Amino acid sequence: MIYLFDLYDTVLKDVSFDFQRGMRYLYDNYFSHHCTWEEFQEYENTFYPLYEQRKLDHREVMLIRDEVLPIFTHFGVAAPPALDELEFQIMDHMQENELLPAVEETLARLHASGCPLYILSNAVFSAGAAGRYLERFGIKKYFKRIYSSADHGTRKPGRNFFDLAVGEILAENPGVCREDILFMGNDYAMDAVGGVMAGLNTVWYNVNHLTNTDGLPVREIDDFRKLLEEKNA
């Protein structure tokens, strides 16, 4: 069995997310001597439609390319050469997450049993930034590859993003087929619906015991450790 996981509120539990915390870090470190916070915000707000449009057409924004670099250009400020570091710092200020013991235990056992593990995440940050973030929790070592929508310009629940990942996963694991991939995520619309529409064996990580309103053919678990039961099913 091959496991493909959503990241946020699945592998990592969301504690808080505040886009403006990241923008404030960017302003304080690069723009405070060039414009006021109000001027910065006024221009930054012009990017809002980008984030709304992606909900409709399943295209993705890459924050560092599509918003941050244009802000540097707009205010005539030289962008730092280490864009990877800048991206990570912005991400790190925006989000706060925690790793639950059950998740770490389960990932370790799946990995030890020889099951290839992957991540498929909707995010405006690159897979490189996500991988660095996972290193903080000591679990990046369990995953063969991280797929971030920001790197590919397409996002869940659109099938293109699933097919891109599945195609590469099958190529990396000769002898397996699509039916051997189990996808698990917490979000009903993005993960449960998306996984089913992509033709994947889908588990809905339904910790809040929401209703399967569309009667999707998914299995539901509310404890990450129950994934081990799915492995033996």
N, C-alpha and C positions, 0 to 999 in steps of 0.2 A: 504493500500500500504506500502511496505517495501522498503527503499532506501539504496542502496549500492553505495558508492562513491569512485572513485579514489581520491587520496590525493593531489599530487603535480600538480600545475597548474589547479586544479579543485577546491578543498576546499581551499587550500592555493595557492596564486599566487607566482610563482618563481621570485625572484629578481636576485639572482645569486647563482651559485653552483661552487665550486672550490675544487676538491678533495685534491689538494696539501695544501690548507689552513689547512685541518684537519691533514694531515700528518706532517705539520710543527709544529702544536700544540703538536702532539705526540712526535716529535723529541725534541723540546725545553724543554719539561717537564720531559722526561724520558731518553733520549739517548745522549744529548749533551756532557755529560762527558764520554761517552763510545765509540763514533765514530764520524767521521765528517758527516756533512750534505750530502756530496757527497757519502760517503760509505752507509749511510742510504738509500739514493735515489737509489743507484745501486741495493741494495737488494730488496727494495720495488718495483722496476720495474719488478722484476721477477714474480710478481703476476698479471701482466697485462693480460696474457692469460686467467686467471680465468674469468675476466670481459668480454672478447671477446667471450668465449665459451658459456656463459649464453644467449647470443643473438641468438644462434643457437639451443640450446637444451632446453631452457626455465627452466633450473635449476638456482637456485639463490645462490649467495655468501652471507655469513654472515660475515661482515667485522671484527667484534671483534674476532670471532672464527677462520676464515679462513685466515686472514692476520695479524691482530694486535698481537695476541698471538704468532704466529710463529716468528714474528719480535723480540719479547722479548726473545724467546728461542734462536734465531740465535745470538743475541748480548750478551747473558748471563746476561740479566737484569731481576730482579724479577718483575713480573707483579703485579700491585696494587690489593689489595683484592676487592675493590669496582669497579668491571668491568662495572656495570650498569652506574656508574657515569662517568667512562672513555669513554664509548660508547657515552653517551649524549654529553660530551664536544667535542669529535671529530665531531659528527654530527653537533653540534651547530656552530662549526668553519667552517665546509664545506659549509653549506647552509644558505641562507638568504631568508626569505619569508615574505609576508604580507597577512593580511586578509582583503578582500574587504567588505565594509558595506553591499552590497547586499547579500553576502554569509552568514554573521552573521544573518541578518534579516530573510533570508529564512530558515536557519537551525532552528532558534528559533520558527518560525511559524509551521514548519513541526513537530518539537518535541512537541510543545504545542497541536497540533491536534491529538497526540497519535501515530504518525507514527514511527516505529522503524527505527533507522538510524545506518548504519555500514560503515566502510571504508575497502577497498581492495586496498592495495598499493604495487607496486613494489619498493623495497628499500633494501639496504644492511644493514639497521638498524632495530632493533627489534621493535615490536609493543609497548613494554614498553617505549622505547626511543621516539617513535612517539607520544605516549600518553602524555608524559611529555612535549613534544614540543607544543602540542595542548593546554595544560593547560596555556601556556604563552598567548595564544590568547583568552582564556576564553571559548573555544568551546568543550573541551573534554567531558563535561557533557552531550552533546547532543547525543553522540554515545554509543551504547550498547557494541560494540566490534570493535577493530581494527585488521585487518588481514594484516600482513606484510610478504612479500615473504621471507624475511630473516629467519623467524622463521620456515618456512615450506619447504624450499629448492626448491620451484617451483614458477614460476612467470607468469604473463600475457604476451602474450595472450594464453598461454597453458591452456587447459580446466581443468587440474587437480587442479589448484589454485582456479578457479571459483567454481568447484564442491565441494571442501573442505569447502569453506565459505558457499555456498548455503546449503549444508547438515546440517551444524551446525545452520544456521539461521532458517531453516525450523523446526529443532528440538526444537529451543527456542521459536518458534511462532506457536503453534498448531492451526490447522484449516486453515493455508495458504498453497499455493502451489507455485511452481516455477514461474508461470505466475504473481504472486502477487509481485514479486521482480523487481524493476526498478533499473538498473545499469546505472550510468553516469560517463563519463570520457572524458578527452580532447584529448587524443592521439588516432589518427585514427587506427594505426596498433595494439596497445596494448589494447585499450579500446573499440573502436567501433567494430573492427573485433573480438576481444576476446569476448566481450559481446554477439554478435550475434552468434558466433560459440558455445558459452556455452548455447544457447537457452534462453537468458534473454531478457526481455523487455529493450531495450537499447536506451539511449539518448546520443548523441554526443555533448559535450560542445565545440562547434566550434566557438570560439571567433575570430579566424583569417579568418573565412569564406573560408576555404579550400574546395576542391572539393571531393565529395564522389565518388572516382574513381572506386570503385567496385559496386556501386549501392546498397549498403547495406540497408536493411530494418530498418533504424534507424531514429529517430526524431532528429532534430538539434535545439539547442538553442544557442544564443550568449550572453545571460544575465541570470545570476543565478536565478533571480527572476521569470523567465519564467517557472522554474520548478514547481511553484505553479499552473500554468496553466495545466501542465501535470497531476498534482494530481487531478484536477477537470475534466480532459478530459474523 
